[in-house]
Amino acid sequence: MANVKEYARNKEGSNIGKIVVDRDLCIGAASCLAVSGETWELDNENKAVITGAGAGANAVDDATLLMSAESCPTKAILLFDKEGKQVFPK
Amino acid sequence: MQPEKYKYLIIGGGVAGTTAAETLRQNDKKSRIGIVSDEPHLFYSRIMLSKPNFFLGKIPFDQIWLRKAEWYEKNKIELVSGNLATKLDTSTKTITLSNSQILQYEKLLLATGGEARSWPLPGALKAGICYVRDLDQAKELIENVKTAKQAIAIGSGFVSFEMCEMMRMAGLDVTLIMREPYFWYPLLDEESAKMIEKGLEDGGVKILSQSEVIEIKGENKIEGVTLKNGNQIPCQLALIGIGLVCNLDWLKNAGVEINKGIVANEYLETNLPDVYTAGDVAEFNDLVLGENVQLGNWVNAQMQGRTAGTNMQGEHKPFRMVSFYTAIGFGLNIAMSGDVRLKPNSKVIKRGSPEINSFARIIVDEKDEIIGATFINRTQDMSPINKLIESNFKVSGHESELSDINFDLKQLLPK
């Protein structure tokens, strides 16, 4: 995965430590935005990025974040736990 | 034969149906949930079907599966696949399937989606005439792309746009044939459409507007077409993208109110008790647009699946979302939000311009509120514009900010 963007998540009580967007897979369908507009926005290349230059990584709870990743029709959003283990997609 | 009894039965295994099942299971760990799907597949990404990278093998084929068999098992969601629902009897609360099996429901969701509109011409069943609505059609198209040299694409919309790019990337000569005067007429304006047409032409696609095929040539396989003006175009592949139709014949005697789709209120309830609808088939009361609409799009279907699932469990939550479409191809990012149809009293605020290859149109209604927008290479504006649509933002006094591409639209959002 060459073309990826990584975001650290340090929300208290969260099991998710890192959010990764595979920009080659992202097609700007914007389903993640629809689930969590607090977390996601599109950049000027029509790719999903985290809002507030990464600050949005902590905006929502784990369930909502997972739901936004699950909603992606190309599985371009990957979630990792605090130990670096991939938790989505499995 | 005793019918199989389900608490929640869902007809349709696409994104609306699967999301509904998922929502139901999240809140009810025990009850029996079933999904009936006429396709012999697990839930897959229909949206990926029209993406060139998928067609050309740049994305692994397996990326298309969005839920694995283990997911259905683990969540105890029973998938009855490869079976068509053929009858709904609301007096016994039963659904009959094409294999004569009878399923009984307490709550029913109709999320049957739509199918690609067939090319209404004699000979349209010849080999090489392809659609890209479901996985099996996509596989057929992949095979045809391998052998064809010349292709035509019929229609001016998302499907033909994205497929033109795929066929060009595969090295085919591509001619786009459309009845309309310009691409995406009448949803787009001519200025925006010309940007798209330039993208298509720079990418090597020949565009024939205001043109129509009247004859398909070839024995069993398409070899060419004749246009209304008499011109002939040789081709071994025709990609048809002329819209969606819903098969609702099986519901005609069931008492469900039907128009072009299945009619529902903002809670996605149909006129019948315990019968809900969601996704492309739902013709629902759109609270944002203030009218009954039917939308063919992934995100809408997904979010409706969630609302329907919630309401089937006794909630009474209206579906409210600014609908939008996005497409990419030929170096262009295209999106449309809300209601983009111009009315006599509509006002259009332009943001950017075709000259700088970055152009949005913000459509304002007579109440001084934004009701829709189109974006070409300006999709970063979509999210804030959608929020402005949703919050009934009053435009007066903000025209210059809205038209200034250096102004950050997020500053207009309610705090």
Interface residues (C-beta under 8 A of the other chain):
Chain A: D24 L25 I27 G28 A29 A30 S31 L33 A34 V35 G37 E41 L42 D43 N44 E45 N46 S71 P73 T74 K75
Chain B: V15 S45 R46 I47 M48 K51 N53 I59 Q63 L66 W298 V299 Q302 M303 M321 F324 T326 I328 N333 A335 N377 R378 T379 Q380 M382 S383 K387
